[in-house]
Structure formats: C-alpha cells, structure tokens
Amino acid sequence: MDNCAKILSQAGYAVETSLTGRAGLEKLKDQMFDVVVVDLKLPDINGIEILKFARQINPDMMIVMITGYSTVATAVEAMKSGAYDYIPKPFTKDEFLTVITKAIEKVDLIRENKRLREELHLRSSLDNLVGKSPKMQKIYQLIEKVAPTESNVLIYGETGTGKELLARALHTKSRRQGKPFVPIDCTALPESLLESELFGHLKGSFTGAIATKPGLLETADEGTIFLDEIGNISLVTQGKLLRVIQEREFKPVGGTETRKVDIRLIAATNKDLEEMVKEEKFREDLFYRLNVVPIFMPPLRERKSDIPLLAYHFLKKYPREDGKPIEGISSEAMKFLVEYDWPGNVRELENIIERAIVLSNDKMINPEHLPFGIQGIKLRLPTEALRTKDELKKAKRQLQKQVTDKIEKSFLLSTLERNQWNISNCAKETGIDRANFHALMRKHSIKRPRHQ
C-alpha cells in the first residue's frame, strides 16, 4: 500500500492511507474521497465490506479493488458490489496509474453532469431556454420585464436560434399563461392558405371551402399568437394584420362581419425588416406596431459557453432506445462541438446530439460519433525533427494513414446511418463489395447498434 501511495503522490494526487480496514472506515466517515483503493484481504475486515460501506456513504465514489488472490469469483463479487475496477497483483506502475486516472475522469464526469443538470433545473421555468452566457442572461432579464406586459414583441434571430422557445417563455411568464399559445410558420403555407389559416373562412368562400373554419386568431383568443418569419407575408396580409393589432378585430375570408379577438402578438424574423421597409416590401406602420419590444436571439457561435449545457440538455432529451443511458460526452468530442461555428445554430446542435446517441454503442459520445465536418482531423505530428529522407517518407505515410482512417470511418458511419445499417443497401449504394464493407467495419471497430 505504501508503494501505491508513493506512485499516486508522485503523480500529483493528494493521498491518505490506512493500514487496517477499521481505520479506513473511520476516515471514510469523516472525509470525502474521489477514489478509494482497497486491498481485498485486510487483517481485520474483508475489503468487500469496506466497498459496500463506501458505496452507502457516497454512491459516486470510485472504488478500486486490489488483491493477490485473483479469481473470477472475487472479481465478479467486487464488481457486483459496485467496484469501479479490479486490479490483480502483481501490477505495474503504469497499469495502476491508468486505472486511477480513468476513475478520476469518471468522478469529474459525474460532477459535471450533476452541475449541468442543476443549471438546467434552474432554467426549467423558462420553457426549455438553455444557456448561462452573458447574452442569455440579458434575455432572461428581458423576459422577466416584458412577459407581464401586453406589449407586442418582435424577436430577431437566425434560423435555429430558438425564437419560438423564447416566445413560449414570454407566454408562460405572462398573465395569459394557461390560455392558448398558437404558433404559425409564415413560410410553411402559400399566401392564399396563410390568410385562411389566420383569419378563418366561411363555407363556399373559395374553391375547396366545403365548411366554415375558424382561424388561428380566433383559436388564440385570450392567449398568445406567435407569427414566425413574419417577413414572408404579403403586403395585403400585412394590412389585414395591422387592423387586428390596432382594432383587435378581423373578418374571416368570405365574411362581411367583423369579429373581436383578445390576443397578444409575438412575431419573429430572420430578416432585416427595417431594410425591407426602405425597399417597400414591408409596411412601415406594421413594423412600428410589431417592434414595440425588440429582442435579439444571439446565434450559437456568439455564445459558445452555452454549448456544453445545451449538449447535455439534448443528451437527456433523447434517451437511447436500448434503455441504457449515455453518461456523458468525452472532452475531445466536446472540444470539437465548442470549436464548430454552428451555421444551423441550436437546432443543428440538437440534431447532431440525437444522431450521436443513435450511433454510440458506448457510455460516452466520442469524436467518431460526430459528423466528419464537426470532428475535423486532428493529426499527431512528429515530436522530433526529421533528419533523413527515410524519416520524412515514414512521417508522411503515418500522416496519410491518419487522414485516410478518419475519412474512411466517417464515410462508413454516414453511409450506415443513411441506410439504417442495412449492409446490403450500403454495399449497393457505395459500390463496395458486401464482404469488403464488413471488413472495413471490423477494421474501424464499428458495430451495429443494438436497437438496429
């Protein structure tokens, strides 16, 4: 045990030792440890008893068992009782440090997961808006101020930044909470249908109007209506919408009588509406009616500190089909996620995490589970100066293999995902013989997900 303590101390770890099991139990009662190394055979207490006691005190503590009496039975008993790992004597310094280092990494990962879950819980009242960056803190402050009012809100932001989530948060925090929140995507419908969806129509008002249908404005009465991408509606519909804002009334398509409505209007756009006003593509009077309280949702590349929190949020949102949870995201994979610019913003990140969950057979999301465009190519360059032609050739071959392997594995994973892991379809699509495709999968240790 003294040798183990010396190894750990030299590696920079703070170490406490006990010569007997009972002395170790007393320390466990009084102090918190990240990793506990226990010899299975002690002079006074069996190591399994200490293991069980330590797990009761702190289930997150990593327990590493050491014994010179290595049998399958004792290993199984230790692992069933909650040991992190099991090292039979004799072992080398490197073997011992490798196990301890991995145990410490596991502890750090558990702590990070807990911290992120706590932060997510604090933000749950804001309807899944996730982030702690300075820009998101300003958004939360605006929500608290603006939500209780009846002012119209215009949300600016690129596609995928979470404009609808912000609108829902405003509704949830308003006096209209409990009343309808009705979203409509102004780009999803042609102009003729958009007007009918908004204002409703009477039977026979146009071809196909076989029955009278109430519009979304009527559905949203006493609640909130959210018009996403409002910059795409025509000038005609803009005029009718202006009347709704000013008079709180509208006419259904084909109708002559006005109907009253009590709504709060929140709109969103990824366009420059002021520039559209100058170009006479958007009504100036409607713009000023909508732009009472402008809120700008920042793109993800401008709040990169939020990426880990968002990634873990989506990790929790999409459980794996086999029921076995993914415990976290490796530091290398997270580094790639943080460094990527995310042109598709939060929506793209959500899709990538969902994809990684599907592809991962492990307890962790690793770089190989990310799309090639995100994980990039990390080359291991020679650490010493090259002196001869042969050394240069060897280094070039090694770097070429690194790049080729990276591209090859990404190619295989994307092909398998696209074809739902049907090897015959993969072979047909790529022109690679089925047996050769299987061989490439074995080469890169790619295994079929259990739910496939």
DAKAGI-V382560 format. One record per pair of residues at least 24 apart in sequence whose ideal C-beta (glycine too) atoms are under 10 Angstrom apart, sorted by sequence separation. I is the first residue (numbers start at 1). J is the second residue. If there is no record, write none. Layout:
i=I j=J
i=I j=J
This chain:
i=18 j=42
i=19 j=43
i=20 j=44
i=21 j=45
i=25 j=49
i=29 j=53
i=33 j=57
i=34 j=58
i=142 j=166
i=146 j=170
i=147 j=171
i=150 j=174
i=217 j=241
i=241 j=265
i=265 j=289
i=266 j=290
i=267 j=291
i=329 j=353
i=378 j=402
i=379 j=403
i=19 j=44
i=20 j=45
i=21 j=46
i=25 j=50
i=28 j=53
i=32 j=57
i=33 j=58
i=36 j=61
i=37 j=62
i=38 j=63
i=40 j=65
i=41 j=66
i=66 j=91
i=144 j=169
i=147 j=172
i=148 j=173
i=149 j=174
i=150 j=175
i=265 j=290
i=349 j=374
i=377 j=402
i=412 j=437
i=415 j=440
i=416 j=441
i=421 j=446
i=423 j=448
i=21 j=47
i=24 j=50
i=28 j=54
i=32 j=58
i=34 j=60
i=35 j=61
i=36 j=62
i=37 j=63
i=38 j=64
i=39 j=65
i=40 j=66
i=41 j=67
i=48 j=74
i=51 j=77
i=55 j=81
i=56 j=82
i=136 j=162
i=143 j=169
i=147 j=173
i=148 j=174
i=149 j=175
i=150 j=176
i=241 j=267
i=308 j=334
i=311 j=337
i=348 j=374
i=377 j=403
i=8 j=35
i=34 j=61
i=35 j=62
i=36 j=63
i=37 j=64
i=38 j=65
i=39 j=66
i=40 j=67
i=41 j=68
i=47 j=74
i=51 j=78
i=54 j=81
i=55 j=82
i=139 j=166
i=143 j=170
i=146 j=173
i=147 j=174
i=148 j=175
i=198 j=225
i=217 j=244
i=265 j=292
i=266 j=293
i=268 j=295
i=270 j=297
i=307 j=334
i=310 j=337
i=311 j=338
i=326 j=353
i=329 j=356
i=333 j=360
i=379 j=406
i=421 j=448
i=21 j=49
i=22 j=50
i=25 j=53
i=28 j=56
i=29 j=57
i=32 j=60
i=33 j=61
i=34 j=62
i=35 j=63
i=36 j=64
i=37 j=65
i=38 j=66
i=39 j=67
i=40 j=68
i=41 j=69
i=54 j=82
i=55 j=83
i=142 j=170
i=145 j=173
i=146 j=174
i=147 j=175
i=159 j=187
i=337 j=365
i=377 j=405
i=378 j=406
i=412 j=440
i=413 j=441
i=421 j=449
i=8 j=37
i=21 j=50
i=24 j=53
i=25 j=54
i=28 j=57
i=32 j=61
i=33 j=62
i=35 j=64
i=36 j=65
i=37 j=66
i=38 j=67
i=39 j=68
i=40 j=69
i=48 j=77
i=52 j=81
i=54 j=83
i=140 j=169
i=143 j=172
i=144 j=173
i=147 j=176
i=198 j=227
i=266 j=295
i=268 j=297
i=308 j=337
i=377 j=406
i=411 j=440
i=412 j=441
i=24 j=54
i=28 j=58
i=33 j=63
i=39 j=69
i=40 j=70
i=48 j=78
i=51 j=81
i=52 j=82
i=66 j=96
i=139 j=169
i=143 j=173
i=147 j=177
i=307 j=337
i=308 j=338
i=326 j=356
i=337 j=367
i=340 j=370
i=376 j=406
i=377 j=407
i=416 j=446
i=421 j=451
i=422 j=452
i=47 j=78
i=51 j=82
i=131 j=162
i=143 j=174
i=184 j=215
i=217 j=248
i=307 j=338
i=326 j=357
i=329 j=360
i=333 j=364
i=334 j=365
i=336 j=367
i=340 j=371
i=375 j=406
i=409 j=440
i=412 j=443
i=413 j=444
i=421 j=452
i=5 j=37
i=18 j=50
i=21 j=53
i=25 j=57
i=48 j=80
i=49 j=81
i=51 j=83
i=64 j=96
i=130 j=162
i=184 j=216
i=217 j=249
i=218 j=250
i=306 j=338
i=307 j=339
i=310 j=342
i=314 j=346
i=318 j=350
i=325 j=357
i=330 j=362
i=333 j=365
i=335 j=367
i=342 j=374
i=408 j=440
i=409 j=441
i=412 j=444
i=416 j=448
i=417 j=449
i=420 j=452
i=4 j=37
i=28 j=61
i=41 j=74
i=48 j=81
i=51 j=84
i=66 j=99
i=129 j=162
i=182 j=215
i=183 j=216
i=184 j=217
i=194 j=227
i=217 j=250
i=304 j=337
i=305 j=338
i=307 j=340
i=313 j=346
i=317 j=350
i=331 j=364
i=333 j=366
i=334 j=367
i=337 j=370
i=340 j=373
i=341 j=374
i=377 j=410
i=411 j=444
i=413 j=446
i=416 j=449
i=40 j=74
i=47 j=81
i=48 j=82
i=128 j=162
i=182 j=216
i=218 j=252
i=233 j=267
i=304 j=338
i=326 j=360
i=330 j=364
i=332 j=366
i=333 j=367
i=336 j=370
i=340 j=374
i=372 j=406
i=375 j=409
i=409 j=443
i=410 j=444
i=412 j=446
i=4 j=39
i=40 j=75
i=48 j=83
i=64 j=99
i=130 j=165
i=182 j=217
i=198 j=233
i=215 j=250
i=217 j=252
i=230 j=265
i=304 j=339
i=307 j=342
i=314 j=349
i=318 j=353
i=327 j=362
i=328 j=363
i=329 j=364
i=330 j=365
i=332 j=367
i=333 j=368
i=336 j=371
i=339 j=374
i=340 j=375
i=372 j=407
i=375 j=410
i=408 j=443
i=409 j=444
i=417 j=452
i=1 j=37
i=47 j=83
i=64 j=100
i=129 j=165
i=180 j=216
i=182 j=218
i=184 j=220
i=225 j=261
i=230 j=266
i=231 j=267
i=304 j=340
i=310 j=346
i=313 j=349
i=314 j=350
i=317 j=353
i=318 j=354
i=321 j=357
i=326 j=362
i=327 j=363
i=328 j=364
i=329 j=365
i=330 j=366
i=332 j=368
i=333 j=369
i=339 j=375
i=340 j=376
i=374 j=410
i=408 j=444
i=409 j=445
i=416 j=452
i=1 j=38
i=40 j=77
i=62 j=99
i=127 j=164
i=128 j=165
i=129 j=166
i=182 j=219
i=183 j=220
i=215 j=252
i=230 j=267
i=231 j=268
i=232 j=269
i=304 j=341
i=313 j=350
i=314 j=351
i=316 j=353
i=317 j=354
i=318 j=355
i=320 j=357
i=321 j=358
i=324 j=361
i=326 j=363
i=327 j=364
i=328 j=365
i=329 j=366
i=330 j=367
i=333 j=370
i=336 j=373
i=337 j=374
i=339 j=376
i=372 j=409
i=373 j=410
i=409 j=446
i=1 j=39
i=40 j=78
i=62 j=100
i=64 j=102
i=127 j=165
i=182 j=220
i=194 j=232
i=195 j=233
i=199 j=237
i=214 j=252
i=215 j=253
i=221 j=259
i=225 j=263
i=226 j=264
i=227 j=265
i=228 j=266
i=229 j=267
i=230 j=268
i=231 j=269
i=232 j=270
i=304 j=342
i=311 j=349
i=314 j=352
i=315 j=353
i=318 j=356
i=319 j=357
i=320 j=358
i=324 j=362
i=325 j=363
i=326 j=364
i=327 j=365
i=329 j=367
i=332 j=370
i=336 j=374
i=337 j=375
i=368 j=406
i=372 j=410
i=405 j=443
i=406 j=444
i=64 j=103
i=126 j=165
i=127 j=166
i=129 j=168
i=180 j=219
i=181 j=220
i=182 j=221
i=194 j=233
i=195 j=234
i=198 j=237
i=213 j=252
i=221 j=260
i=222 j=261
i=223 j=262
i=224 j=263
i=225 j=264
i=226 j=265
i=227 j=266
i=228 j=267
i=229 j=268
i=230 j=269
i=231 j=270
i=232 j=271
i=246 j=285
i=301 j=340
i=307 j=346
i=310 j=349
i=311 j=350
i=314 j=353
i=315 j=354
i=318 j=357
i=322 j=361
i=324 j=363
i=326 j=365
i=330 j=369
i=336 j=375
i=367 j=406
i=371 j=410
i=372 j=411
i=405 j=444
i=38 j=78
i=62 j=102
i=63 j=103
i=126 j=166
i=127 j=167
i=128 j=168
i=129 j=169
i=180 j=220
i=188 j=228
i=194 j=234
i=212 j=252
i=213 j=253
i=221 j=261
i=222 j=262
i=223 j=263
i=224 j=264
i=225 j=265
i=226 j=266
i=227 j=267
i=228 j=268
i=229 j=269
i=231 j=271
i=245 j=285
i=246 j=286
i=300 j=340
i=301 j=341
i=302 j=342
i=306 j=346
i=310 j=350
i=313 j=353
i=314 j=354
i=317 j=357
i=318 j=358
i=320 j=360
i=329 j=369
i=335 j=375
i=336 j=376
i=370 j=410
i=1 j=42
i=62 j=103
i=127 j=168
i=128 j=169
i=179 j=220
i=180 j=221
i=182 j=223
i=183 j=224
i=184 j=225
i=185 j=226
i=186 j=227
i=187 j=228
i=188 j=229
i=191 j=232
i=195 j=236
i=199 j=240
i=218 j=259
i=220 j=261
i=221 j=262
i=222 j=263
i=223 j=264
i=224 j=265
i=225 j=266
i=226 j=267
i=227 j=268
i=228 j=269
i=229 j=270
i=230 j=271
i=231 j=272
i=242 j=283
i=245 j=286
i=300 j=341
i=301 j=342
i=311 j=352
i=312 j=353
i=315 j=356
i=320 j=361
i=329 j=370
i=333 j=374
i=335 j=376
i=368 j=409
i=372 j=413
i=61 j=103
i=62 j=104
i=126 j=168
i=127 j=169
i=179 j=221
i=180 j=222
i=181 j=223
i=182 j=224
i=183 j=225
i=184 j=226
i=185 j=227
i=186 j=228
i=187 j=229
i=191 j=233
i=192 j=234
i=195 j=237
i=198 j=240
i=199 j=241
i=212 j=254
i=217 j=259
i=218 j=260
i=219 j=261
i=220 j=262
i=221 j=263
i=222 j=264
i=224 j=266
i=225 j=267
i=226 j=268
i=227 j=269
i=228 j=270
i=229 j=271
i=231 j=273
i=241 j=283
i=299 j=341
i=300 j=342
i=301 j=343
i=307 j=349
i=311 j=353
i=314 j=356
i=315 j=357
i=333 j=375
i=336 j=378
i=367 j=409
i=368 j=410
i=371 j=413
i=372 j=414
i=40 j=83
i=62 j=105
i=126 j=169
i=127 j=170
i=179 j=222
i=180 j=223
i=181 j=224
i=182 j=225
i=183 j=226
i=184 j=227
i=185 j=228
i=186 j=229
i=187 j=230
i=189 j=232
i=191 j=234
i=194 j=237
i=198 j=241
i=212 j=255
i=218 j=261
i=220 j=263
i=230 j=273
i=238 j=281
i=242 j=285
i=246 j=289
i=299 j=342
i=300 j=343
i=302 j=345
i=303 j=346
i=306 j=349
i=310 j=353
i=314 j=357
i=326 j=369
i=332 j=375
i=335 j=378
i=367 j=410
i=370 j=413
i=371 j=414
i=62 j=106
i=125 j=169
i=126 j=170
i=127 j=171
i=176 j=220
i=178 j=222
i=179 j=223
i=180 j=224
i=181 j=225
i=182 j=226
i=183 j=227
i=184 j=228
i=185 j=229
i=186 j=230
i=187 j=231
i=188 j=232
i=189 j=233
i=209 j=253
i=215 j=259
i=217 j=261
i=219 j=263
i=220 j=264
i=231 j=275
i=238 j=282
i=239 j=283
i=242 j=286
i=245 j=289
i=299 j=343
i=300 j=344
i=301 j=345
i=368 j=412
i=369 j=413
i=38 j=83
i=62 j=107
i=127 j=172
i=178 j=223
i=179 j=224
i=180 j=225
i=181 j=226
i=182 j=227
i=183 j=228
i=184 j=229
i=186 j=231
i=187 j=232
i=191 j=236
i=192 j=237
i=195 j=240
i=199 j=244
i=209 j=254
i=214 j=259
i=218 j=263
i=220 j=265
i=231 j=276
i=235 j=280
i=238 j=283
i=241 j=286
i=242 j=287
i=244 j=289
i=245 j=290
i=299 j=344
i=300 j=345
i=311 j=356
i=368 j=413
i=40 j=86
i=60 j=106
i=61 j=107
i=123 j=169
i=126 j=172
i=127 j=173
i=176 j=222
i=177 j=223
i=184 j=230
i=186 j=232
i=187 j=233
i=191 j=237
i=195 j=241
i=198 j=244
i=215 j=261
i=217 j=263
i=235 j=281
i=239 j=285
i=299 j=345
i=300 j=346
i=332 j=378
i=371 j=417
i=36 j=83
i=60 j=107
i=125 j=172
i=126 j=173
i=176 j=223
i=177 j=224
i=185 j=232
i=186 j=233
i=205 j=252
i=206 j=253
i=216 j=263
i=234 j=281
i=235 j=282
i=238 j=285
i=239 j=286
i=242 j=289
i=245 j=292
i=298 j=345
i=299 j=346
i=300 j=347
i=36 j=84
i=40 j=88
i=62 j=110
i=125 j=173
i=176 j=224
i=186 j=234
i=205 j=253
i=206 j=254
i=217 j=265
i=235 j=283
i=238 j=286
i=241 j=289
i=242 j=290
i=297 j=345
i=300 j=348
i=35 j=84
i=40 j=89
i=61 j=110
i=174 j=223
i=202 j=251
i=205 j=254
i=233 j=282
i=238 j=287
i=241 j=290
i=297 j=346
i=300 j=349
i=35 j=85
i=37 j=87
i=39 j=89
i=60 j=110
i=174 j=224
i=200 j=250
i=202 j=252
i=204 j=254
i=205 j=255
i=231 j=281
i=315 j=365
i=59 j=110
i=60 j=111
i=186 j=237
i=199 j=250
i=200 j=251
i=201 j=252
i=202 j=253
i=203 j=254
i=231 j=282
i=235 j=286
i=171 j=223
i=172 j=224
i=198 j=250
i=199 j=251
i=200 j=252
i=201 j=253
i=202 j=254
i=230 j=282
i=238 j=290
i=171 j=224
i=199 j=252
i=200 j=253
i=201 j=254
i=202 j=255
i=233 j=286
i=60 j=114
i=127 j=181
i=170 j=224
i=171 j=225
i=198 j=252
i=199 j=253
i=200 j=254
i=201 j=255
i=202 j=256
i=311 j=365
i=359 j=413
i=171 j=226
i=198 j=253
i=199 j=254
i=200 j=255
i=202 j=257
i=359 j=414
i=168 j=224
i=170 j=226
i=196 j=252
i=197 j=253
i=199 j=255
i=230 j=286
i=231 j=287
i=167 j=224
i=195 j=252
i=196 j=253
i=230 j=287
i=359 j=416
i=167 j=225
i=168 j=226
i=195 j=253
i=196 j=254
i=355 j=413
i=359 j=417
i=37 j=96
i=167 j=226
i=200 j=259
i=355 j=414
i=358 j=417
i=4 j=64
i=166 j=226
i=167 j=227
i=199 j=259
i=230 j=290
i=167 j=228
i=192 j=253
i=4 j=66
i=37 j=99
i=164 j=226
i=199 j=261
i=355 j=417
i=359 j=421
i=37 j=100
i=163 j=226
i=227 j=290
i=358 j=421
i=35 j=99
i=164 j=228
i=1 j=66
i=35 j=100
i=163 j=228
i=34 j=100
i=35 j=101
i=37 j=103
i=163 j=229
i=35 j=102
i=36 j=103
i=35 j=103
i=34 j=103
i=35 j=104
i=159 j=228
i=34 j=104
i=159 j=229
i=35 j=106
i=153 j=224
i=155 j=226
i=34 j=106
i=35 j=107
i=34 j=107
i=153 j=226
i=154 j=227
i=155 j=228
i=33 j=107
i=34 j=108
i=155 j=230
i=34 j=110
i=154 j=230
i=368 j=444
i=34 j=111
i=368 j=445
i=368 j=446
i=182 j=263
i=186 j=267
i=11 j=93
i=186 j=268
i=4 j=87
i=10 j=93
i=179 j=262
i=180 j=263
i=181 j=264
i=183 j=266
i=185 j=268
i=186 j=269
i=187 j=270
i=13 j=97
i=179 j=263
i=361 j=445
i=7 j=92
i=11 j=96
i=179 j=264
i=181 j=266
i=183 j=268
i=361 j=446
i=7 j=93
i=11 j=97
i=176 j=262
i=361 j=447
i=4 j=91
i=6 j=93
i=7 j=94
i=10 j=97
i=13 j=100
i=176 j=263
i=359 j=446
i=361 j=448
i=8 j=96
i=13 j=101
i=176 j=264
i=361 j=449
i=4 j=93
i=7 j=96
i=8 j=97
i=11 j=100
i=175 j=264
i=360 j=449
i=361 j=450
i=3 j=93
i=7 j=97
i=11 j=101
i=174 j=264
i=359 j=449
i=13 j=104
i=358 j=449
i=4 j=96
i=8 j=100
i=174 j=266
i=357 j=449
i=3 j=96
i=4 j=97
i=7 j=100
i=152 j=245
i=171 j=264
i=358 j=451
i=170 j=264
i=358 j=452
i=171 j=266
i=4 j=100
i=170 j=266
i=168 j=266
i=167 j=266
i=166 j=266
i=167 j=267
i=167 j=268
i=164 j=266
i=166 j=268
i=163 j=266
i=163 j=267
i=164 j=268
i=163 j=268
i=163 j=269
i=161 j=268
i=163 j=270
i=161 j=270
i=160 j=270
i=153 j=264
i=154 j=265
i=155 j=266
i=156 j=267
i=157 j=268
i=159 j=270
i=150 j=262
i=152 j=264
i=153 j=265
i=154 j=266
i=155 j=267
i=156 j=268
i=157 j=269
i=158 j=270
i=150 j=263
i=151 j=264
i=152 j=265
i=153 j=266
i=154 j=267
i=155 j=268
i=156 j=269
i=157 j=270
i=150 j=264
i=151 j=265
i=152 j=266
i=153 j=267
i=154 j=268
i=155 j=269
i=156 j=270
i=149 j=264
i=150 j=265
i=151 j=266
i=152 j=267
i=153 j=268
i=154 j=269
i=155 j=270
i=156 j=271
i=156 j=272
i=147 j=264
i=156 j=273
i=154 j=273
i=146 j=266
i=170 j=293
i=170 j=295
i=324 j=450
i=322 j=449
i=323 j=450
i=167 j=295
i=321 j=449
i=322 j=450
i=323 j=451
i=166 j=295
i=320 j=449
i=321 j=450
i=322 j=451
i=320 j=450
i=321 j=451
i=166 j=297
i=320 j=451
i=321 j=452
i=163 j=295
i=165 j=297
i=154 j=287
i=163 j=297
i=154 j=289
i=156 j=291
i=161 j=296
i=162 j=297
i=152 j=288
i=154 j=290
i=161 j=297
i=162 j=298
i=152 j=289
i=153 j=290
i=154 j=291
i=160 j=297
i=161 j=298
i=152 j=290
i=153 j=291
i=154 j=292
i=155 j=293
i=156 j=294
i=157 j=295
i=161 j=299
i=162 j=300
i=152 j=291
i=153 j=292
i=154 j=293
i=155 j=294
i=156 j=295
i=157 j=296
i=158 j=297
i=160 j=299
i=161 j=300
i=152 j=292
i=153 j=293
i=154 j=294
i=155 j=295
i=156 j=296
i=157 j=297
i=158 j=298
i=159 j=299
i=160 j=300
i=151 j=292
i=152 j=293
i=153 j=294
i=154 j=295
i=155 j=296
i=156 j=297
i=157 j=298
i=158 j=299
i=161 j=302
i=150 j=292
i=151 j=293
i=153 j=295
i=154 j=296
i=155 j=297
i=156 j=298
i=157 j=299
i=158 j=300
i=161 j=303
i=149 j=292
i=158 j=301
i=149 j=293
i=146 j=292
i=146 j=293
i=145 j=293
i=162 j=310
i=146 j=295
i=142 j=293
i=142 j=294
i=143 j=295
i=142 j=295
i=142 j=296
i=139 j=295
i=138 j=295
i=139 j=296
i=138 j=296
i=139 j=297
i=139 j=298
i=138 j=298
i=135 j=296
i=136 j=297
i=135 j=297
i=136 j=298
i=135 j=298
i=134 j=298
i=135 j=299
i=139 j=303
i=133 j=298
i=131 j=298
i=135 j=302
i=136 j=303
i=129 j=297
i=135 j=303
i=131 j=300
i=133 j=302
i=134 j=303
i=136 j=305
i=133 j=303
i=135 j=305
i=136 j=306
i=132 j=303
i=133 j=304
i=134 j=305
i=135 j=306
i=131 j=303
i=133 j=305
i=132 j=305
i=133 j=306
i=136 j=309
i=131 j=305
i=132 j=306
i=133 j=307
i=131 j=306
i=130 j=306
i=131 j=307
i=132 j=308
i=133 j=309
i=132 j=309
i=131 j=309
i=130 j=309
i=131 j=310
i=130 j=310
i=130 j=311
i=161 j=342
i=165 j=346
i=130 j=312
i=131 j=313
i=160 j=342
i=130 j=313
i=160 j=343
i=161 j=344
i=162 j=345
i=130 j=314
i=158 j=342
i=159 j=343
i=160 j=344
i=161 j=345
i=162 j=346
i=128 j=313
i=158 j=343
i=159 j=344
i=160 j=345
i=161 j=346
i=162 j=347
i=123 j=309
i=158 j=344
i=159 j=345
i=160 j=346
i=161 j=347
i=158 j=345
i=160 j=347
i=157 j=345
i=158 j=346
i=159 j=347
i=160 j=348
i=162 j=350
i=120 j=309
i=128 j=317
i=158 j=347
i=159 j=348
i=160 j=349
i=119 j=309
i=120 j=310
i=123 j=313
i=160 j=350
i=160 j=351
i=116 j=308
i=117 j=309
i=120 j=312
i=115 j=308
i=116 j=309
i=119 j=312
i=120 j=313
i=115 j=309
i=116 j=310
i=119 j=313
i=116 j=311
i=117 j=312
i=112 j=308
i=116 j=312
i=117 j=313
i=120 j=316
i=115 j=312
i=116 j=313
i=113 j=312
i=116 j=315
i=117 j=316
i=112 j=312
i=116 j=316
i=113 j=315
i=113 j=316
i=116 j=328
i=113 j=327
i=113 j=328
i=131 j=346
i=112 j=328
i=113 j=329
i=130 j=346
i=110 j=327
i=112 j=329
i=129 j=346
i=109 j=327
i=110 j=328
i=109 j=328
i=112 j=331
i=108 j=328
i=109 j=329
i=106 j=327
i=109 j=330
i=106 j=328
i=109 j=331
i=112 j=334
i=105 j=328
i=108 j=331
i=105 j=330
i=105 j=331
i=109 j=363
i=109 j=364
i=106 j=363
